[in-house]
Amino acid sequence: MKILHVSKYYYPYSGGMESVVKDLCEGLVQKGHDVTVICSHDKATNEEELINGVKVVRVARTGVLFGQNINPGFLTKLLELSNEKDLVHVHCPNPQAEAYCLAIPKDIPLVATYHSDVVRQKLLLKLYRPVFKKFLNRLQKIYVPTENHIIYSQFLPDYREKCELIPFGIREDFLATNDQNLKWAQDLRREHGPYALFVGRLVGYKGINVLIEAAKNFKHKVLIVGTGPEKENLEKKIKKLGLENQVKLLGKIVDPSHFVGLYHGCEMLVLPSVTPNENFGVVQLEAMACSKPVVTTDIKSGVPVVGEKGKTCLIVKPGDPVQLSNAMNMIFNNLELKVSLGKRGRERFETHYMWKNMINLQIDSYRRTTEIHEIIAKHGYGKAS
């Protein structure tokens, strides 16, 4: 099949959505499909390149408004590319692209992966709601990674019949142990002792400030991996609480063996997110693939159902440093619990979140969707709405 993916950004831009899109597109290419991605550039130039078999078309960005990219050439390029494809797959939320997709001819099947509602831009959502409903009506399929994405969405309960569950999957091969990453894990343990790990962008909704507060209530270290706009504020908080020797901001880890070594060396992954902006938490899958327990929060998104409470993870109230530290101490102080959570996490990963499973489920749905679309067109039952 010839498939066009429409995403806000694409690799090497980092983020949960971008990670999923990259893994999905590369998996489709490995299965023999022709895959193109159209996305925004982060600068005012157009660019096309081939990345691991995926054709990536980045459209010049001239500005940002309400957190949304302004790409004057996006609609023209979208229509040009979509006319060559068997199917167009949009990754939401992406209001600009969703609006433009209404112009795609109705004889081209249109599907979407629903990563989350628009959460932060309340004014934008109010203005955009009528257009977005037209977009949802136009879709043949809406893919969700968890049932919670339907339950807690402002929109999806009305479109449940179009929704199909395809859990996100990650490539587990890069997380496998080898001499290099095991040596790095051992070095980390020697330097820091038992430690908890956070991986993600340094932004407010991740709840990193709550994690720092929680660190006052245990003696072990917390290693924080990632970059973002909250870095300076987090550094100030760490200094204010006198936790410079206990909480370490490591920045972005580029070396793959160092990144994997951090997972294999840790006692647990902590995802202390405080709002539904955290809609899934792909880092949970990375921890589960490495047989590590997860401590996360009970927010109204897919996050708390990625694992199984009490079996693969511990789940606490968001924004509560006492509950968070208590859960972390349970794992720090109980080897049997740590091993049990990690083992069951790996089993759940193998059952639900393997990369190959996501790719196979997606291809199967593409085929069913295009076949139904062709039957409707052939027999004149009316165009897809």
C-alpha positions in Angstrom: 0.0 0.0 0.0 1.0 3.6 -0.5 0.3 5.4 2.9 0.6 9.0 3.9 1.1 9.8 7.6 0.3 13.3 8.8 2.1 14.3 11.9 2.9 17.5 13.8 6.6 16.7 13.7 8.8 13.7 12.9 12.2 12.3 14.0 14.7 13.6 15.0 12.2 15.8 16.9 11.6 13.9 20.2 8.3 13.3 21.9 5.9 10.5 22.7 3.8 11.0 19.5 6.9 11.3 17.4 8.3 8.1 18.8 5.2 6.2 18.0 4.9 7.6 14.5 8.5 6.8 13.7 8.2 3.2 15.0 4.9 2.7 13.1 6.2 4.1 9.8 9.5 2.1 9.9 7.6 -1.0 10.7 5.3 -0.5 7.7 8.3 0.0 5.5 9.8 -3.2 6.7 6.6 -5.0 5.7 7.0 -3.7 2.2 4.7 -0.6 2.2 5.4 2.7 0.6 5.3 5.3 3.5 5.5 9.1 3.3 5.2 11.5 6.3 4.2 15.1 5.9 4.9 17.3 9.0 5.9 20.7 10.0 9.5 21.9 9.9 10.8 23.8 12.9 12.2 26.5 10.6 11.1 28.5 7.6 12.4 26.1 4.9 11.0 23.1 3.1 12.9 19.9 3.3 12.6 16.3 2.0 14.7 13.4 3.1 14.6 9.6 3.4 15.0 8.2 6.9 15.2 4.4 7.2 13.0 4.0 4.1 10.4 6.6 5.2 10.1 9.6 2.9 9.8 12.7 5.2 8.4 15.9 3.8 8.9 18.8 6.2 6.9 22.0 5.4 8.3 25.4 6.2 7.0 26.9 9.4 6.6 30.7 9.5 5.3 31.1 13.0 3.3 29.6 16.0 -0.1 30.7 17.2 -2.0 29.2 20.2 0.7 26.5 20.2 0.0 25.5 16.7 2.4 25.7 13.8 1.7 28.1 10.9 2.7 26.4 7.6 1.3 28.3 4.6 2.3 25.6 2.1 0.9 22.7 4.1 -2.5 22.3 2.3 -1.0 22.4 -1.2 1.6 19.7 -0.3 -1.0 17.6 1.6 -3.3 17.5 -1.4 -0.5 16.7 -3.8 0.8 13.8 -1.7 -2.6 12.4 -0.7 -3.7 12.1 -4.4 -0.9 9.5 -4.9 -1.8 7.4 -1.8 -4.2 4.5 -1.0 -4.8 5.8 2.5 -4.1 8.9 4.7 -3.4 8.4 8.4 -3.5 11.5 10.7 -2.0 11.7 14.2 -4.2 13.8 16.5 -4.2 16.4 18.0 -3.0 18.5 15.1 -5.7 21.1 14.4 -4.1 22.7 11.3 -3.7 19.3 9.6 -7.1 18.0 10.7 -8.8 21.1 9.1 -6.8 20.7 5.9 -7.6 17.0 5.7 -11.3 17.9 5.1 -10.2 18.9 1.6 -8.8 15.5 0.8 -11.0 13.8 -1.9 -13.6 11.4 -0.3 -12.5 8.5 -2.5 -9.3 8.4 -0.4 -9.8 6.6 3.0 -8.9 8.8 6.0 -8.0 7.3 9.4 -6.5 8.8 12.6 -4.6 7.7 15.7 -6.1 9.6 18.6 -3.2 10.4 20.9 -5.2 12.8 23.1 -7.7 15.6 23.1 -6.5 19.2 22.8 -5.8 19.8 26.5 -3.9 23.1 27.0 -5.3 25.4 24.4 -8.9 25.9 25.7 -9.6 29.0 23.6 -8.4 27.2 20.5 -10.6 24.2 21.2 -13.7 26.3 21.7 -13.1 27.9 18.3 -12.1 24.7 16.6 -14.7 22.3 17.9 -17.1 22.5 14.9 -14.3 21.9 12.4 -13.0 19.0 14.5 -16.4 17.3 14.6 -16.5 17.5 10.8 -13.0 15.9 10.7 -14.2 13.1 13.0 -17.2 12.5 10.8 -15.0 12.2 7.8 -12.8 9.5 9.3 -13.3 5.8 8.5 -11.4 4.6 11.6 -10.2 6.2 14.9 -7.3 4.2 16.5 -6.9 4.5 20.3 -4.1 2.9 22.3 -6.3 2.4 25.4 -10.0 2.3 26.3 -9.4 5.3 28.6 -8.7 7.4 25.5 -12.4 6.9 24.7 -13.8 7.2 28.2 -12.0 10.4 29.1 -12.2 12.2 25.7 -14.6 15.1 25.2 -15.4 13.7 21.7 -14.8 10.0 21.3 -17.7 8.6 23.2 -19.9 9.9 20.4 -17.7 8.0 17.8 -17.2 4.8 19.7 -18.4 2.7 16.7 -15.5 4.1 14.7 -12.9 3.4 17.4 -10.5 0.5 17.2 -8.0 -0.4 19.9 -4.4 -0.7 18.7 -2.0 -0.5 21.6 1.2 1.3 21.0 4.3 -0.9 20.7 8.0 -0.2 20.8 11.0 -1.8 19.3 12.4 -3.9 22.1 15.6 -4.8 20.3 17.4 -1.6 21.2 16.7 -2.2 24.9 18.3 -5.6 25.0 21.3 -6.0 27.3 24.9 -6.1 25.9 28.4 -5.7 27.4 28.4 -1.9 26.8 25.1 -1.0 28.4 25.5 -3.5 31.3 28.9 -2.0 32.1 27.3 1.5 32.1 24.5 0.2 34.4 27.1 -1.2 36.8 29.0 2.1 36.8 25.8 4.0 37.5 25.0 1.7 40.5 28.5 2.2 41.8 28.3 5.9 41.5 24.7 6.5 42.7 23.6 3.3 44.5 20.0 2.2 44.1 18.2 5.0 42.1 14.8 5.8 40.6 14.7 7.0 37.0 12.6 9.6 35.2 12.7 10.0 31.4 10.9 12.7 29.6 10.6 16.4 28.6 11.1 18.8 31.5 7.6 20.4 31.3 5.1 21.2 34.0 2.5 18.5 33.3 5.2 15.8 33.9 5.0 16.5 37.7 8.8 16.5 38.1 8.5 19.1 40.9 6.4 16.6 42.8 9.0 14.0 42.3 11.7 16.4 43.7 9.4 17.0 46.8 9.0 13.3 47.2 12.8 12.8 47.3 12.9 14.5 50.7 11.2 11.4 52.1 13.7 8.7 51.0 17.5 8.4 51.0 18.1 7.1 47.5 18.9 9.0 44.4 16.7 10.2 41.5 18.2 10.5 38.1 16.2 12.8 35.7 16.8 12.4 32.0 15.6 14.9 29.5 15.5 18.6 28.5 12.8 21.3 28.4 11.6 24.7 29.5 11.3 23.8 33.2 15.0 23.0 33.6 15.9 26.2 35.4 13.0 26.1 37.7 13.7 22.5 38.6 17.4 23.3 39.3 16.2 26.1 41.7 13.8 23.8 43.5 16.5 21.1 43.9 18.9 23.8 45.4 16.2 25.3 47.6 15.4 21.9 49.1 19.1 21.0 49.5 18.8 17.9 47.3 21.8 18.6 45.0 23.5 15.4 46.0 20.3 13.3 45.7 18.4 14.5 42.6 20.5 14.7 39.4 19.4 16.4 36.1 21.4 14.5 33.5 20.0 16.3 30.4 19.5 14.5 27.1 21.4 11.2 26.8 22.6 10.7 23.2 24.6 7.6 23.6 22.3 4.6 23.1 24.3 2.3 25.4 24.1 5.0 28.2 20.4 5.4 27.7 19.7 1.7 27.9 22.1 1.3 30.8 20.1 3.8 32.8 17.0 1.6 32.5 18.8 -1.6 33.4 20.6 0.0 36.3 17.5 1.6 38.0 15.2 0.2 40.7 12.1 1.7 39.0 10.8 4.2 36.5 8.7 7.0 37.9 6.2 8.9 35.8 4.6 11.4 38.2 2.5 13.3 35.6 -0.2 15.6 37.0 -2.6 16.3 34.0 -4.0 14.4 31.1 -1.5 16.1 28.8 0.3 12.8 29.6 -1.9 10.6 27.5 0.0 7.3 27.5 3.6 7.4 28.6 5.6 5.4 26.2 8.5 5.4 28.7 6.4 2.9 30.7 6.8 0.4 27.9 10.6 1.0 27.9 10.7 0.2 31.6 8.4 -2.9 31.2 10.6 -4.2 28.4 13.6 -4.0 30.8 11.6 -5.8 33.5 11.5 -2.7 35.7 8.5 -1.7 37.9 6.7 1.6 37.3 5.4 4.2 39.7 2.8 6.4 38.1 -0.3 8.5 38.8 -4.1 8.0 38.5 -4.8 10.7 35.9 -7.7 10.7 33.5 -5.9 9.4 30.5 -4.4 6.1 29.2 -1.4 6.3 31.7 -2.9 4.3 34.6 -4.1 1.4 32.3 -0.9 0.8 30.4 0.2 -1.4 33.3 -1.8 -3.3 35.9 -2.1 -1.7 39.3 -0.4 -3.8 41.9 0.9 -6.3 39.4 3.3 -4.3 37.1 3.1 -0.9 38.7 2.1 1.2 41.7 -0.4 4.0 41.1 -0.7 7.1 43.3 -2.7 10.3 43.5 -1.3 12.9 41.1 0.4 15.9 42.8 0.9 14.1 46.1 4.6 13.8 47.1 3.8 11.8 50.2 2.0 9.1 48.3 4.6 9.1 45.7 7.5 8.7 48.1 5.7 6.0 50.0 5.2 4.0 46.8 8.8 4.5 45.8 10.0 3.4 49.3 8.0 0.2 49.0 10.0 -0.7 45.9 13.3 0.5 47.2 12.9 -1.5 50.4 11.3 -4.7 49.1 13.4 -6.7 46.6 10.7 -9.4 46.2 8.1 -6.7 45.2 10.5 -5.1 42.8 11.3 -8.3 41.1 7.6 -9.4 40.9 6.5 -6.1 39.4 9.3 -6.1 36.9 8.7 -9.7 35.9 5.0 -9.2 35.4 5.7 -5.9 33.6 7.8 -7.8 31.1 5.1 -10.4 30.6 2.5 -7.7 30.0 4.8 -6.0 27.5 5.3 -9.2 25.5 1.5 -9.8 25.5 0.3 -6.3 24.6 3.0 -3.9 23.5 5.4 -5.6 21.2 6.3 -3.5 18.1 5.5 -6.3 15.7 2.0 -6.7 17.2 1.3 -3.0 16.6 2.5 -3.2 13.0 0.4 -6.3 12.2 -2.7 -4.9 13.8 -2.3 -1.6 11.9 -1.8 -3.3 8.5 -4.8 -5.6 9.1 -7.0 -2.6 9.9 -5.7 -0.7 6.8 -6.7 -3.6 4.6 -10.1 -4.0 6.1 -10.7 -0.2 5.8 -9.6 0.1 2.2 -11.6 -3.0 1.2 -14.8 -1.6 2.8 -14.2 1.8 1.2 -13.8 0.1 -2.3 -17.0 -1.9 -1.9 -18.9 1.2 -0.9 -17.5 3.1 -4.0 -18.1 0.1 -6.3 -21.7 -0.4 -5.4 -22.6 3.2 -5.1 -23.8 3.1 -1.5 -22.6 6.7 -1.1 -19.3 8.2 -0.2 -17.8 7.8 3.3 -19.0 10.7 5.5 
